[in-house]
Amino acid sequence: MPSNSDSVHYRSQFKPFPSSRYRAWTIREWLGTPPNAVNTSSNFPDLTRPVDPSIPAAVHVWHASVQFVRNLLPELELTLDFSERVRAGAFHHTRDRESFVLARGMLRWLLGKYVDVPPAEIEIKYGEFGKPYFSPDHIEFNVSHSGGQVLIAFARGLSIGVDIEIAQPGVDLADIVTRFFSAEELAEWNRIPTEFQTDAFYRLWTRKEAFVKGLGLGFSLPLDSFAVTFAPGSKCRVTRTPTGFPASSEWSLVDLTESARSLTDASTPGTYAALAVPSPRIAASHWFIRNSLP
């Protein structure tokens, strides 16, 4: 990880995961390079996966909001390939176009930093279920965006899933839980007091979507084929996995909601986020990009 030196500027807060020997969580805000500093690849956080399986694998989560980086969008748009520029131009609403440019441009920029390749030369491919991937250096990533916020997670040689959602009014949450989620999740939902159900729903949704994306299957996987915790005060974890997939004990499921809200200085409790990694030992860091690109 970068040190707080003349060439790196961030604020950092270490938080150990509750009741865990193997997971550590560090929140960092990337504020940009200070005046007269040179921002080089040597300042960029290291994503090397340890050979020793007893050492937690590094997982990096990068977070940005159009609100705080709108000035960077023209530079990021220059990194997009032809097909991405066509997609960006097809959006009818400015906010949707800006979110797309931020998500794709930031992905290219960060990948370029990890592998020391110009962002515009990054070749992003797509798997059978539409999940984008990047072949060189065994770097895995996952992208999610909602409401002008973008979350991108990276790991090396390790599948990964991330999701961010902004709560939407007027949605029949009970109907979604009843129709699509597992029997044990529905039973848990019915035990939660009404005033806490909206919060519980979005924690449940982001955790489930992060898990599905971590498997790389998209919504081809039935949402009732696995289960996660989400009740207020419960430990965030996978409790049941689909048949034929790694057991629940092999997964790290992390609720990013509080760190996402603190990093964005959000004044309303409408942002929810989660991370899923098929490894019981991870060392995760969360950066929020503000002012300049890493």
C-alpha positions in Angstrom: 0.0 0.0 0.0 1.2 3.5 -0.6 2.6 5.4 2.4 1.6 8.9 3.4 4.6 10.6 1.7 5.2 13.6 -0.5 3.9 11.8 -3.5 0.7 10.3 -2.1 -2.1 12.1 -0.5 -5.0 10.2 1.2 -6.6 9.8 4.5 -6.7 6.4 6.0 -8.7 4.6 8.7 -8.0 0.9 9.6 -11.0 -1.2 10.7 -10.6 -4.9 11.6 -13.6 -7.1 10.6 -15.6 -8.1 13.6 -15.0 -11.6 14.9 -12.5 -12.4 12.2 -8.8 -13.5 12.2 -8.3 -13.2 8.5 -9.9 -10.1 7.2 -8.8 -6.5 7.5 -10.5 -3.4 6.1 -8.8 -0.2 5.4 -10.7 2.9 4.2 -8.6 5.4 2.2 -9.6 8.5 0.3 -7.5 9.3 -2.7 -7.3 13.1 -2.6 -4.8 13.4 -5.5 -1.1 14.2 -5.5 0.0 17.3 -3.6 1.5 20.3 -5.3 4.9 19.7 -6.8 4.6 15.9 -6.4 5.1 13.4 -9.2 2.4 10.8 -9.4 4.1 7.6 -10.7 3.3 3.9 -10.8 5.5 3.4 -7.7 2.9 5.3 -5.7 0.1 3.0 -6.8 -1.1 0.3 -4.4 0.3 -3.2 -4.9 -2.1 -5.9 -5.9 0.3 -8.8 -5.8 -1.3 -12.1 -4.6 0.8 -13.8 -1.9 2.1 -17.3 -2.8 1.5 -18.4 0.8 -2.3 -19.2 1.0 -2.2 -18.4 4.8 -1.6 -14.7 3.9 -4.7 -12.8 3.1 -5.2 -11.9 -0.6 -5.3 -8.2 -1.4 -8.6 -6.8 -2.6 -8.9 -3.2 -3.8 -12.2 -1.3 -4.0 -12.2 2.0 -5.8 -15.2 4.3 -5.4 -16.0 7.5 -7.3 -19.0 9.8 -7.7 -19.8 12.0 -10.7 -20.5 14.8 -8.2 -16.8 14.9 -7.2 -15.0 14.1 -10.4 -17.1 15.7 -13.1 -14.0 17.7 -14.1 -12.2 14.4 -14.9 -14.8 13.0 -17.3 -13.3 14.6 -20.5 -9.9 13.0 -19.8 -11.6 9.6 -19.0 -13.7 9.7 -22.1 -10.5 9.9 -24.2 -9.5 6.5 -23.0 -12.7 4.7 -24.3 -12.6 2.6 -27.4 -14.9 3.1 -30.3 -17.7 0.8 -29.2 -17.7 2.4 -25.7 -17.9 5.9 -27.2 -20.9 4.8 -29.3 -22.6 3.4 -26.2 -21.9 6.6 -24.3 -23.4 8.7 -27.1 -26.6 6.6 -27.2 -27.7 7.7 -23.7 -30.6 10.2 -23.7 -29.9 11.6 -20.2 -26.7 13.4 -19.3 -26.5 11.7 -15.9 -26.6 8.2 -17.5 -23.9 9.1 -20.0 -21.7 10.6 -17.3 -22.1 7.5 -15.1 -21.1 5.3 -18.1 -18.1 7.3 -19.0 -16.9 7.4 -15.3 -17.4 3.6 -14.9 -15.6 2.6 -18.1 -13.0 5.4 -18.1 -12.1 4.7 -14.4 -11.9 1.0 -15.1 -9.5 1.6 -18.0 -7.4 4.1 -16.0 -7.0 1.8 -13.0 -6.3 -1.3 -15.0 -3.7 0.7 -16.9 -2.1 1.6 -13.6 -2.0 -2.0 -12.4 -0.4 -3.4 -15.5 1.5 -0.3 -16.7 -0.3 0.0 -20.0 -1.9 3.2 -21.4 -5.6 3.1 -20.6 -6.7 3.5 -24.2 -4.8 0.3 -25.1 -6.5 -1.9 -22.5 -8.5 -4.6 -24.3 -11.6 -5.5 -22.3 -13.4 -8.8 -23.3 -16.7 -10.3 -22.2 -17.5 -13.8 -20.9 -20.4 -16.1 -21.7 -22.7 -14.3 -19.2 -21.7 -10.8 -20.2 -19.1 -10.2 -17.4 -16.2 -8.1 -18.6 -12.7 -9.4 -18.1 -9.1 -8.6 -18.8 -6.7 -11.5 -19.5 -3.1 -10.3 -18.8 -1.6 -10.6 -15.4 -4.5 -12.6 -14.0 -6.3 -9.4 -12.8 -9.9 -9.9 -12.0 -12.3 -7.0 -11.6 -15.9 -6.2 -11.2 -17.8 -2.9 -11.8 -21.1 -1.6 -10.4 -22.7 1.9 -10.8 -25.9 3.5 -9.5 -27.1 7.0 -9.1 -23.8 8.6 -10.4 -21.7 6.5 -8.1 -19.2 3.9 -9.4 -17.6 1.0 -7.5 -14.8 -1.1 -9.0 -13.1 -4.0 -7.2 -9.8 -5.6 -8.2 -8.0 -8.8 -7.2 -5.3 -10.9 -8.7 -6.1 -14.5 -9.7 -9.3 -14.4 -7.6 -12.9 -14.0 -8.8 -14.7 -11.0 -7.3 -18.1 -9.4 -7.2 -19.2 -5.9 -6.1 -22.5 -4.0 -6.1 -23.7 -0.5 -5.2 -27.3 0.6 -5.1 -29.2 3.8 -4.3 -32.5 3.1 -2.6 -35.5 3.8 -4.8 -38.9 5.0 -3.5 -42.1 3.3 -4.5 -40.7 -0.2 -4.9 -42.7 -3.2 -3.6 -39.8 -4.7 -1.7 -41.9 -7.5 0.0 -43.1 -8.7 -3.5 -39.4 -9.0 -4.7 -38.3 -10.9 -1.6 -41.4 -13.2 -1.8 -41.0 -14.0 -5.5 -37.2 -14.2 -6.0 -35.3 -14.8 -2.8 -34.7 -18.0 -0.8 -37.1 -19.5 1.7 -34.8 -18.8 4.7 -34.4 -15.2 3.5 -38.1 -14.7 3.2 -38.6 -16.1 6.8 -35.9 -13.7 8.1 -37.5 -10.8 6.2 -40.9 -11.5 7.9 -39.2 -11.3 11.3 -37.8 -7.9 10.7 -39.9 -4.9 12.0 -41.4 -2.9 9.2 -39.4 0.2 10.0 -36.2 -1.7 9.3 -37.2 -3.6 6.2 -36.1 -1.1 3.6 -32.6 -1.0 5.0 -32.5 -4.8 5.3 -33.8 -5.2 1.8 -31.0 -3.2 0.2 -28.3 -4.9 2.3 -29.8 -8.2 1.2 -30.0 -7.2 -2.5 -26.4 -5.8 -2.7 -25.0 -8.8 -0.9 -26.8 -11.3 -3.2 -25.9 -9.4 -6.4 -22.2 -9.2 -5.3 -22.2 -12.9 -4.7 -23.8 -13.7 -8.1 -21.3 -11.4 -9.8 -18.4 -13.0 -7.9 -19.4 -16.3 -9.5 -19.5 -14.7 -12.9 -22.9 -16.1 -13.8 -25.0 -13.0 -13.8 -28.7 -13.6 -13.2 -28.6 -16.9 -15.0 -28.2 -18.2 -11.4 -31.6 -18.4 -9.5 -31.6 -16.0 -6.6 -33.2 -18.6 -4.4 -30.4 -21.1 -4.9 -28.2 -19.5 -2.2 -28.7 -17.4 0.9 -26.9 -14.6 2.8 -27.5 -12.8 6.1 -29.0 -9.4 6.2 -30.9 -8.9 9.5 -29.9 -5.9 11.6 -26.9 -6.7 13.8 -26.1 -10.0 12.1 -22.7 -10.9 10.8 -22.4 -10.4 7.1 -21.8 -13.8 5.5 -22.9 -16.4 3.0 -25.0 -19.1 4.7 -25.8 -21.4 1.7 -24.2 -21.7 -1.7 -25.6 -23.3 -4.9 -24.9 -27.0 -5.5 -21.6 -27.6 -7.1 -20.0 -24.3 -5.9 -17.5 -23.5 -3.1 -19.0 -23.9 0.4 -20.2 -20.8 2.3 -17.1 -21.1 4.6 -14.9 -20.4 1.5 -16.4 -17.0 0.9 -15.8 -13.5 2.2 -18.9 -11.3 2.1 -18.3 -7.7 3.1 -20.9 -5.0 3.6 -19.4 -1.7 2.3 -22.4 0.5 3.1 -20.9 2.4 6.0 -17.6 3.0 4.3 -19.2 4.0 1.1 -21.4 6.6 2.9 -18.5 7.9 4.9 -16.3 8.3 1.8 -18.9 10.2 -0.2 -19.9 12.4 2.8 -23.4 11.3 2.1 -26.0 13.1 4.1 -28.8 10.6 3.3 -28.8 6.9 4.2 -29.6 5.8 0.6 -26.4 4.2 -0.5 -25.8 0.5 -0.1 -22.8 -1.6 -1.3 -21.3 -5.1 -0.8 -18.3 -7.1 -1.9 -18.1 -10.9 -2.4 -14.8 -12.9 -2.8 -14.5 -16.7 -3.0 -11.7 -16.7 -0.4 -11.9 -16.9 3.4 -8.8 -14.7 3.8 -8.7 -11.2 2.2 -7.1 -7.9 3.1 -9.4 -5.3 1.5 -8.9 -1.5 1.0 -11.4 1.0 -0.1 -10.3 4.2 -1.9 -12.6 7.1 -2.8 -11.3 9.2 -5.8 -11.6 12.9 -5.4 -10.0 15.8 -7.2 -7.6 13.9 -9.4 -6.9 10.4 -10.9 -4.4 8.1 -9.2 
